[in-house]
């Protein structure tokens, strides 16, 4: 089972923590609270990355989104970066692997991402089956990721 250690105050210098919850469960409120309380960098990925990639052609957009996401995380202040509104990374037209992208970003900093989905002990899902952004990852894909359900995260 993936680790469930507390990210606040963050124990690791690098690595990925996913705060799991459905739409409207309080992930944004929690991440903003952590940013205020602990001085962590808070990034609205959807807004930030889409603004930076507006002028790119559809053919250039895949590489531009990857580059701008990586740049946003690397240039954020501090060792812990809170990534919210990551839906853009799941856009079907981009054909990205969002989990892999988040893991890469977490090689240099501790990344905490708000994840619209759940983990059932064997599968990490994003969105719901049938949704354009739906993704499912196996236990093996998340072995090195801290998975933190929103109710547990709120208790910290």
N, C-alpha and C positions, 0 to 999 in steps of 0.2 A: 504494500500500500504506500502511496506517495506520502511524503512527510507532511506533518501538520503543525510545525513549529510557528510560534507567533512572530509576525513581521514587525511588531511595534512594541518597544523600540526594536528596530531591525537588528537581528543577530548576525546576519551574513553580510559580507562586503559585496558579494555578487550573487546572482541567482534570480530565479523567477518565482514569484508568489502570485497565485491566481485567487482573487476573491470572487467566489461563485454566488450567483443569485439571479433570479428571473428579473425581467424588466420591472422597474418600480419597487424593487426590494430594499433600496437604500444604499446601493454601492457608491453612487456619486457623493451622497451626503457623508458617508464614512470616509472616503478618500479625501474629501475636502477637510474634514475634521482632522485627519491624520496630518495633512499638509500644514494646517494651522498650528496644531499642537506640537508637532515635532520638527517643523521647518523643512519638510520634504518637498521636492519639486512636484507640482501637479501639472500634468499635460492633458488637455482635451485633444486627443489624437485626431478624431474626425475633423474638427474645426481647423486645427493647426496644419495637418498634412494636406487637407483638401485646398486650403488657401495657398499653400506653397506649390501645389501642382496644377492649379487652374489653367495655366498657360501652356501646359504640355499637351501634345496631340495624344489621341487614344493609344497609338503605338508606343509612345514614350512613357505613358502613364505608369505601367507596371514598374519599370526601373525607377521612375521618379518617386513613386510612393515608397518603395523600399529605401531609397536613399534619404528621403526627407524624414521618414520615421527614425531611421538609424541616427541621422544627424540631430534630430530633436532630442532624443534620449541622451546621446553623448554630450551634447552641449548644455543640457539641463544642469543647474547647480546642484552640488551635493552628490552623495553616494547612493541615495535612494530616490527613485523616480516613480511616481504614481501615474499610471496610464489609464485614462478614462475614455469612454466613448470610442472604443476600438472597432466599431462596426465597419468602418472603411476598409480595414485589413481583410474583412471577410467578403467583400464585394465580388460576386461571381465573375464579373468581367475582368478582374485583375488576375484571377487564378493564383493567388498567393497561398502560402502555407502560414497562416497567422501564428500558430504555436511555434513553429520553427523561427519565424521572424522575432518573436518575443524572446525566445531562448537565446538567440544570437545577441540581441540587445542586452541581455542579462549577463553576458560574459564579462562585461566591464563595470557594471553597476548593478545594484539590487533593483529589480524592476517588480513593481506590484501592479497587476492589471485587473481592472474590473471586467468580469467575464459573464456575459448574459447566457447562463446555462447551468449545467449540473454535472455532478460526478456520482455514479452509482456503485462505485467500488471496482468497476472494471472499464468503464467508458466515460471519458470526459466529453460532454457535448456542448455545442454552442448553438443557440436558437433551438427550434423544434423541427423534427422531421417534416419535410415538405416546404420549409421556408428556404428562400434563395440563399441565405447565409448559413444554413445548417452545416455543421461539421461535427464529426465524431472522431475522437482519438482514443487509442487503446491504452491500457494500463502501462505498457512498455513505453509509450510516447511521453508519459507524464511521471516516470519514475524519479526523475531529478527535479521535479516541480513541487513546490509547497502548494497544496490545495486547501483553501480556507473558505468554508461556507459562510455566507453573510451573517448568519446568526452567531456563529462562533467568533467571527471578526468583530461584531458589535460588542461582544462580551469582553473584549480586550481593553 
